Amino acid sequence: MATAGKVIRCRAAVAWAVGKPLSVEEVEVAPPKAREVRIKIVASGICCTDDDVIGGLFPNIEYPVIPGHEGAGIVESIGEGVTFVKPGDKVIPLCVPQCGWKTRDSIPKLATGYLEKKFNLDSLITHTLPVAEVNKGFELLRGGKRSLNTRQRAAGKLQSIGEMEVNRWISQSENREGAFKSIIMENMSKDPLVIKCKAAVAWEAGKPLSIEEVEVAPPKAHEVRIKLVATAVCHTDAYTLSGADPEGCFPVILGHEGAGIVESVGEGVTKVKPGDTVIPLYIPQCGECKFCKNPKTNLCQKIRITQGKGLMPDGTCRFTCKGKQIYHFMGTSTFSEYTVVADISVAKIDAAAPLDKVCLLGCGISTGYGAVVNTAQVERGSTCAVFGLGGVGLAVIMGCKVAGASRIIGIDINKNKFAKAKEFGATECINPQDFKKPIQEVLVEMTDGGVDYSFECIGNVGVMRAALEACHKGWGVSVIVGVAASGQEISTRPFQLVTGRTWKGTAFGGWKSVDSVPKLVTDYMSKKIKIDEFVTHNLPFDKVNEAFELMHSGESIRSVLKL
């Protein structure tokens, strides 16, 4: 992660002196040294032991101190020699290291037991509070007239059962009216702070991205701030960076294939909460506009105008750098450790999904796969041609195979891509440069009149025409998947359409994003679709420009950046 090796400024509840309420302060957290792990805490419980620390009942505790020992979060960085965990791992800090009860072995098993519903945790949580109300959590805890003597008696009686059962016994024996467990969400402050983090800023068209420290403002109403864990580099990012995108605004934070954890939410957000695992969406789904209500399209228009201008729905930005406003990109801006999106532009997904893989569902894989199963609706036994064997083209091939196509022809001028295309399901691959005839004529001859379905995955208007004219008379369907440069136009002889061919286009594969992306994640987890095979390079965030170079050279399918 880009914060590795650096001091992090964050909020913490500090006990400055014995018997005093905790004070929420901005603290500096140093980088981990050898065999140490720095964790981004997502949630923490309040326990009677924390209350004892505040009350001064532990003679070996020095003040000021930051209490708390029932937490969970994500590894942010690790020190030298750490092998058991890595950045991005979801972890629980342990108040007892690996001795006595084998905590490091047992806690994951307990978590699995909870997920398998072998025992209940949800009923133990009576209150969920923002970190700013940490002292209220202690007031709720003390609501049952808890005393030190009662605590000692309970501990003596139930020592072998463990602290949680001690608390349960106190609660039951004294008929406590206070909270059993109050969960403090670290990021749910009523007045969340501006976050300073690293982002890859495109200051102007055609220039390499620059890793900068940016300020990310808190989310406003119906907005969500996300801690990105992973993001991939896509040709659409390069298209805008080149200056060819008519909607391109600079300076801007690019990126639209990301995944992360909700850090905080604005007023009125109900579908996600801090700690949820999510994928930002460049095509939103409000569920209210006439586009969302029409099953024929996925092109929600609720925030289209402001998104196209690089702004949030209220017409402002959440990013600043060096005193300058930084524009948003496609409503997502995932080339940043933190981003802010509209609440209709985020999909909650399975928390068990590997974020450095499912981030690809934010664009390329979903687009190519959906072009087949949604837009074209390829039938079993069909003959298909796929023009362009990059990441989107491979996703199309995967979709054709899933749909049961009997013949899948891959077309590309780079023969080095053929082997990978066949791994994904292509039955054969051809290079247009190996023929003297136009490629559409070659395909018509190869397939006894043309293919049933063709897919253009490049963004070249000449290839778009070839893809259409390679289709079979009477029923052939050609789907434009690639995005052409601004101002370019497609053309063909009208007779091609009069004689029964159909020309279609697709955006994000036709998926209704909020509803569909979680299902695509489930399909991946159940091995119905591939994702791992698309990732050819894993790079640290500061190598973002190298990822673009790998893409332009054709060496990569997808490069994933770890934030």
C-alpha positions in Angstrom: 0.0 0.0 0.0 1.1 3.5 -0.7 1.0 4.4 3.1 3.4 1.6 3.9 6.5 3.0 5.7 4.8 6.3 6.4 3.3 7.8 9.5 -0.5 7.7 9.4 -2.7 10.4 11.0 -6.1 9.0 12.2 -8.6 9.3 15.0 -8.4 7.4 18.3 -10.2 7.4 21.6 -7.4 8.4 24.1 -7.6 7.8 27.9 -5.5 10.7 29.1 -5.9 10.0 32.8 -7.5 7.5 35.2 -11.3 7.9 35.6 -11.7 10.5 32.9 -13.9 10.1 29.8 -12.1 9.1 26.6 -11.2 11.9 24.2 -11.4 11.4 20.4 -8.2 12.8 19.1 -6.1 12.9 15.9 -3.1 10.7 16.5 0.0 9.7 14.6 0.6 6.0 14.0 4.1 5.0 13.1 5.0 2.4 10.5 5.4 -1.2 11.8 8.8 -2.3 12.7 10.2 -5.8 12.2 7.6 -8.5 13.0 4.8 -5.9 13.5 1.5 -5.4 11.7 -0.4 -2.1 11.2 -4.1 -2.6 10.9 -7.0 -0.4 9.6 -9.6 -1.1 12.2 -13.1 -1.3 10.9 -15.0 -2.1 14.1 -14.3 -2.5 17.8 -16.4 -3.7 20.7 -16.4 -2.2 24.2 -15.7 -4.7 27.0 -15.6 -4.5 30.8 -11.9 -4.9 30.7 -11.6 -1.6 28.8 -13.8 0.0 31.6 -11.3 -1.5 34.2 -8.4 0.2 32.3 -10.2 3.6 32.4 -11.1 3.0 36.1 -7.4 2.4 37.0 -7.8 -1.2 38.1 -4.8 -2.4 36.3 -1.6 -1.3 38.2 0.7 -2.0 35.1 -1.2 0.4 32.8 0.4 3.7 32.1 -1.4 6.8 30.8 -2.2 8.2 28.3 -3.3 5.0 26.6 -5.6 3.9 23.8 -7.9 1.1 25.2 -9.8 -1.5 23.2 -9.1 -5.1 22.5 -12.2 -6.5 20.6 -11.6 -5.3 17.1 -11.4 -6.4 13.5 -9.9 -4.8 10.4 -7.7 -5.0 7.4 -3.9 -5.3 7.3 -2.5 -2.0 6.0 1.2 -2.7 6.1 3.7 -5.1 7.7 7.2 -4.9 9.1 10.2 -7.0 8.1 9.9 -10.7 8.7 6.1 -10.9 8.8 4.9 -13.9 6.8 1.7 -15.0 8.4 -0.4 -12.1 7.1 -0.1 -9.6 4.2 -1.6 -6.2 3.3 -5.3 -6.5 2.5 -5.9 -9.5 4.8 -8.9 -9.3 7.1 -7.7 -9.9 10.6 -8.6 -9.8 14.3 -6.0 -8.4 16.7 -5.3 -10.8 19.7 -5.0 -9.7 23.3 -3.5 -13.1 24.0 -0.8 -14.2 21.6 -0.3 -17.9 20.6 -0.2 -19.4 24.1 -2.8 -20.9 26.4 -5.8 -21.2 24.1 -4.2 -21.3 20.7 -5.7 -18.0 19.6 -4.0 -17.6 16.2 -5.3 -21.1 15.2 -8.6 -20.9 16.9 -10.0 -17.4 16.1 -10.3 -18.2 12.3 -12.1 -21.4 13.2 -14.5 -19.5 15.5 -15.2 -17.0 12.7 -16.0 -19.9 10.4 -18.3 -21.4 13.0 -20.2 -18.1 13.2 -20.5 -17.9 9.4 -21.8 -21.5 9.4 -24.3 -20.5 12.1 -23.0 -22.9 14.6 -23.3 -20.1 17.2 -24.7 -16.6 17.4 -22.9 -13.3 17.7 -25.5 -10.9 16.3 -27.7 -11.1 19.3 -24.8 -10.0 21.6 -24.7 -6.6 19.9 -27.3 -4.3 21.3 -25.9 -0.9 20.1 -23.9 0.3 17.1 -22.3 3.7 17.7 -20.0 6.2 15.9 -16.5 6.5 17.4 -17.4 10.0 18.6 -19.9 8.4 21.0 -17.4 6.0 22.6 -18.1 7.3 26.1 -21.8 6.6 25.6 -20.8 3.0 24.9 -19.2 2.9 28.3 -22.2 4.5 30.0 -24.4 1.8 28.4 -21.9 -0.9 29.6 -22.1 0.5 33.2 -25.9 0.7 33.1 -26.3 -2.5 35.2 -24.6 -1.2 38.3 -21.5 -3.2 37.6 -18.9 -3.4 40.5 -15.4 -4.6 40.8 -16.3 -7.2 43.4 -19.0 -8.6 41.0 -16.4 -8.7 38.3 -13.9 -10.6 40.4 -16.5 -13.1 41.6 -17.6 -13.7 38.0 -14.1 -14.1 36.8 -13.4 -16.7 39.6 -16.5 -18.7 38.7 -16.1 -18.7 35.0 -12.4 -18.4 34.3 -12.3 -21.5 32.1 -15.1 -20.3 29.9 -13.6 -17.0 28.8 -14.3 -13.3 29.0 -17.3 -13.2 26.8 -19.1 -15.7 29.0 -18.0 -13.6 32.1 -19.8 -10.6 30.6 -22.8 -12.8 29.8 -22.9 -14.0 33.5 -22.7 -10.4 34.8 -25.5 -9.4 32.5 -27.8 -12.2 33.5 -27.0 -12.3 37.2 -27.6 -8.6 37.8 -30.4 -8.2 35.2 -28.4 -5.4 33.7 -30.4 -2.9 31.7 -27.3 -1.5 29.9 -25.6 -2.7 26.8 -24.1 -6.1 26.6 -21.8 -5.2 23.7 -21.7 -1.8 22.0 -19.9 -1.9 18.7 -17.9 1.3 17.9 -17.6 1.8 14.1 -14.4 3.7 13.7 -15.6 5.5 10.6 -19.1 6.5 11.6 -18.4 9.9 13.2 -21.1 12.5 12.8 -18.4 14.8 11.7 -16.0 12.6 9.7 -12.6 14.1 9.0 -11.0 14.9 5.7 -8.7 12.0 4.8 -5.2 12.6 3.5 -4.1 9.7 1.3 -2.1 8.8 -1.9 -3.7 9.0 -5.3 -2.4 8.9 -8.9 -3.3 12.3 -10.4 -3.5 13.0 -14.1 -2.6 16.7 -14.2 -2.9 17.0 -17.9 -3.6 14.9 -21.0 -0.8 12.8 -22.4 1.4 13.0 -19.3 2.3 10.1 -16.9 0.3 10.0 -13.7 1.8 11.5 -10.6 1.5 9.9 -7.1 0.4 12.7 -4.8 -1.0 13.3 -1.4 -4.6 14.3 -1.8 -7.4 15.3 0.5 -10.6 13.4 0.3 -13.6 15.2 1.8 -16.2 13.4 3.9 -19.2 12.0 2.0 -22.3 14.3 1.7 -25.9 13.1 1.7 -26.4 9.9 -0.4 -22.6 9.5 -0.8 -20.2 6.8 0.2 -16.5 7.0 1.0 -14.6 3.9 0.2 -11.1 2.6 1.2 -9.9 1.0 -2.0 -7.9 -2.2 -1.6 -7.2 -3.0 -5.3 -7.8 -1.4 -8.7 -7.0 -2.5 -12.2 -5.9 -0.5 -15.3 -8.2 -0.5 -18.3 -8.0 0.9 -21.8 -10.7 3.4 -21.0 -8.4 5.0 -18.5 -5.8 5.3 -21.2 -8.3 6.6 -23.6 -9.2 9.5 -21.3 -5.5 10.1 -20.4 -4.6 10.4 -24.1 -6.9 13.4 -24.4 -9.2 11.7 -27.0 -12.1 11.6 -24.6 -14.5 14.6 -25.2 -15.6 14.4 -21.6 -12.0 14.3 -20.2 -11.4 16.8 -17.5 -8.0 17.6 -15.9 -6.6 17.4 -13.3 -8.4 14.1 -12.6 -8.0 10.9 -10.6 -8.7 8.1 -13.1 -9.6 4.5 -12.4 -12.9 2.6 -12.6 -12.1 -1.1 -11.9 -11.8 -1.1 -8.1 -12.9 -2.8 -5.0 -12.7 -1.9 -1.3 -14.4 -1.4 2.1 -16.9 1.3 3.0 -15.2 3.8 5.3 -18.1 6.1 6.0 -21.5 7.1 4.6 -23.4 10.3 4.2 -26.9 11.1 5.4 -29.6 9.0 3.8 -27.5 6.1 2.8 -29.3 2.8 3.6 -28.0 0.1 1.2 -24.4 0.0 2.5 -22.7 0.7 5.8 -19.1 1.1 7.1 -17.3 -2.2 6.9 -19.2 -3.5 3.8 -17.2 -4.9 1.0 -18.1 -3.1 -2.2 -17.3 -2.5 -5.9 -17.8 1.1 -7.2 -19.9 1.3 -10.4 -19.4 3.6 -13.3 -22.9 2.9 -14.5 -25.2 3.6 -11.5 -28.6 2.1 -10.8 -31.0 4.4 -9.0 -34.1 2.2 -9.6 -36.2 5.3 -10.1 -35.5 6.8 -13.6 -37.3 5.6 -16.7 -34.1 3.9 -17.8 -33.8 1.8 -14.6 -37.5 0.9 -14.8 -37.1 -0.3 -18.4 -35.8 -3.9 -18.6 -34.4 -3.2 -22.0 -31.5 -1.0 -20.8 -29.0 -0.5 -18.0 -28.2 3.1 -18.8 -29.3 4.9 -15.6 -29.4 8.6 -16.2 -29.9 9.9 -12.6 -26.4 11.4 -12.3 -25.2 11.2 -15.9 -24.8 15.0 -16.5 -22.7 15.7 -13.4 -20.7 12.5 -13.8 -19.8 13.4 -17.4 -18.4 16.7 -16.0 -16.2 15.0 -13.5 -18.4 16.1 -10.6 -20.4 14.6 -7.8 -24.2 14.8 -8.1 -24.3 18.2 -6.2 -21.9 19.7 -8.8 -18.8 19.7 -6.6 -15.6 17.6 -6.1 -14.4 15.7 -3.0 -10.7 15.7 -4.0 -8.2 18.5 -3.6 -4.4 18.4 -4.1 -2.0 21.3 -3.6 -4.9 23.6 -3.2 -6.5 22.7 -6.5 -9.8 20.9 -7.2 -9.3 17.4 -8.7 -12.0 16.0 -10.9 -13.7 12.7 -10.5 -13.6 10.1 -13.3 -16.6 8.0 -14.4 -18.1 8.5 -10.9 -15.5 6.1 -9.4 -11.9 7.4 -9.4 -10.3 4.2 -8.1 -6.7 5.3 -8.6 -6.8 6.6 -5.0 -6.5 5.0 -1.6 -9.9 6.5 -0.8 -12.7 7.7 -3.1 -16.2 9.1 -2.7 -19.1 7.8 -4.9 -22.8 8.3 -5.1 -24.7 5.7 -3.1 -26.4 4.5 -6.3 -22.9 3.8 -7.8 -21.8 1.1 -5.4 -22.6 -2.6 -5.1 -22.3 -4.6 -1.9 -20.6 -7.9 -2.5 -19.6 -11.1 -0.7 -17.1 -10.1 2.0 -15.2 -13.3 1.3 -14.4 -12.4 -2.3 -10.7 -11.5 -3.0 -10.8 -7.8 -3.8 -7.6 -8.0 -6.0 -9.6 -10.3 -8.3 -13.2 -9.1 -8.3 -12.2 -5.5 -8.9 -12.1 -6.5 -12.5 -15.9 -6.9 -12.5 -16.1 -3.1 -12.3 -15.7 -2.9 -16.1 -13.9 -5.2 -18.6 -15.0 -8.7 -17.6 -18.6 -7.7 -16.9 -18.7 -5.8 -20.2 -17.4 -8.6 -22.4 -19.3 -11.4 -20.7 -22.5 -9.4 -20.6 -22.2 -8.5 -24.3 -22.7 -12.2 -25.0 -25.3 -13.3 -22.4 -27.3 -10.0 -22.3 -26.9 -8.0 -25.5 -26.4 -10.7 -28.1 -28.0 -13.6 -26.2 -25.9 -16.2 -27.9 -27.6 -19.5 -28.3 -26.1 -23.0 -27.8 -24.5 -24.3 -31.0 -23.8 -20.8 -32.4 -20.8 -19.7 -34.4 -19.1 -16.6 -33.0 -16.2 -14.3 -34.1 -14.4 -12.1 -31.6 -12.3 -9.2 -32.9 -9.6 -8.1 -30.4 -8.2 -10.5 -27.8 -7.5 -8.2 -25.0 -9.2 -8.4 -21.6 -12.7 -7.6 -23.0 -12.3 -9.9 -25.9 -11.3 -12.8 -23.6 -14.4 -12.1 -21.5 -16.5 -12.3 -24.7 -14.9 -15.7 -25.5 -15.6 -16.9 -22.0 -19.2 -15.8 -22.4 -19.6 -17.6 -25.7 -18.2 -20.8 -24.1 -20.6 -20.5 -21.2 -23.5 -19.9 -23.6 -22.6 -23.1 -25.5 -21.3 -21.7 -28.8 -19.9 -24.5 -30.9 -17.3 -22.5 -32.8 -15.5 -19.4 -31.4 -13.1 -17.7 -33.7 -10.6 -15.2 -32.2 -9.2 -12.5 -34.5 -6.1 -10.4 -33.6 -3.0 -9.1 -35.3 -0.9 -10.2 -32.2 -0.4 -13.9 -32.5 1.0 -14.0 -29.0 -2.5 -13.7 -27.7 -3.8 -16.8 -29.4 -2.8 -19.3 -26.8 -4.5 -17.4 -24.0 -7.6 -17.0 -26.2 -7.8 -20.8 -26.6 -7.4 -21.3 -22.9 -10.6 -19.2 -22.5 -12.5 -21.2 -25.1 -11.6 -20.0 -28.6 -11.7 -23.0 -31.0 -9.4 -21.3 -33.5 -7.6 -18.0 -33.9 -6.6 -16.1 -37.1 -4.5 -13.0 -37.9 -5.9 -10.7 -40.6 -2.4 -9.9 -41.8 -2.0 -13.5 -42.9 -4.7 -13.0 -45.7 -4.8 -11.0 -48.8 -8.6 -10.7 -48.7 -10.5 -8.5 -46.2 -11.1 -10.4 -43.0 -14.8 -10.4 -43.3 -14.6 -12.3 -46.6 -12.2 -14.8 -45.0 -14.7 -15.4 -42.2 -17.7 -15.7 -44.6 -15.8 -18.4 -46.5 -14.7 -20.2 -43.3 -18.2 -20.4 -41.9 -20.4 -21.1 -44.9 -21.9 -17.7 -45.2 -20.9 -15.9 -42.1 -21.0 -16.1 -38.3 -24.1 -16.0 -36.2 -22.6 -13.4 -33.8 -19.6 -11.1 -34.0 -18.1 -8.8 -31.3 -15.8 -5.9 -31.9 -13.7 -5.3 -28.8 -11.1 -2.8 -30.1 -12.8 0.5 -30.7 -11.8 0.7 -34.4 -14.5 1.8 -36.8 -13.0 -0.1 -39.7 -13.0 -3.3 -37.7 -16.6 -2.5 -36.6 -17.6 -2.6 -40.3 -15.7 -5.8 -40.9 -17.4 -7.4 -37.9 -20.8 -6.6 -39.2 -20.1 -7.8 -42.7 -18.7 -11.1 -41.3 -22.2 -11.9 -40.0 -24.5 -14.3 -41.8 -27.2 -12.9 -44.0 -30.7 -13.1 -42.6 -29.9 -13.4 -38.9 -26.3 -12.4 -38.1 -25.9 -10.0 -35.1 -22.8 -7.8 -34.5 -22.2 -6.2 -31.2 -20.0 -3.1 -30.8 -18.2 -3.4 -27.5 -15.1 -1.2 -28.1 -15.2 2.6 -27.7 -14.0 4.5 -30.8 -12.3 7.9 -30.5 -14.3 11.0 -30.4 -15.8 12.2 -33.7 -15.4 8.9 -35.5 -18.3 7.4 -37.4 -19.2 3.9 -38.5 -20.3 3.1 -42.1 -21.5 0.1 -44.2 -23.7 -0.4 -47.2 -27.4 -0.2 -46.2 -27.9 -3.5 -48.0 -26.0 -5.2 -45.2 -28.8 -4.3 -42.8 -31.7 -4.7 -45.3 -30.7 -8.3 -45.8 -31.2 -9.2 -42.2 -28.0 -8.4 -40.2 -28.4 -6.5 -36.9 -25.9 -3.9 -35.5 -26.0 -3.5 -31.7 -23.9 -1.8 -29.0 -23.4 -2.5 -25.4 -22.3 -0.6 -22.3 -21.2 -2.5 -19.2 -22.6 -5.6 -20.9 -26.2 -4.6 -20.3 -26.0 -5.4 -16.6 -28.2 -3.5 -14.2 -25.2 -2.8 -12.0 -26.3 -2.7 -8.4 -28.4 -5.8 -8.8 -26.0 -7.7 -11.1 -22.5 -7.2 -9.9 -23.0 -9.1 -6.6 -24.4 -12.0 -8.7 -21.3 -11.9 -10.9 -19.1 -12.1 -7.8 -21.2 -15.2 -6.7 -20.7 -16.7 -10.2 -16.9 -16.2 -9.8 -16.9 -17.7 -6.3 -18.8 -20.7 -7.6 -16.3 -21.0 -10.5 -18.9 -20.4 -13.2 -16.8 -17.5 -14.6 -13.1 -16.9 -14.6 -11.3 -13.9 -13.2 -7.9 -15.0 -11.9 -6.8 -15.9 -15.4 -7.2 -12.3 -16.5 -4.7 -11.0 -14.0 -1.2 -11.1 -15.5 0.6 -8.6 -13.3 0.2 -7.5 -9.7 2.0 -4.2 -8.9 2.3 -1.8 -6.1 0.3 1.4 -6.4 3.3 3.5 -7.2 3.9 1.4 -10.4 0.7 2.7 -12.0 2.5 4.1 -15.0 4.3 0.8 -15.5 0.8 -0.8 -15.7 -0.1 1.5 -18.5 3.1 0.6 -20.4 2.4 -3.1 -20.0 -1.1 -2.6 -21.4 0.1 -0.5 -24.4 2.8 -3.0 -25.2 0.3 -5.9 -25.2 2.2 -7.7 -22.4 -0.6 -7.6 -20.0 -4.3 -8.6 -20.0 -5.0 -6.8 -16.7 -2.5 -5.3 -14.2 -3.9 -5.0 -10.7 -2.6 -2.4 -8.3 -2.6 -3.0 -4.6 -3.4 0.1 -2.6 
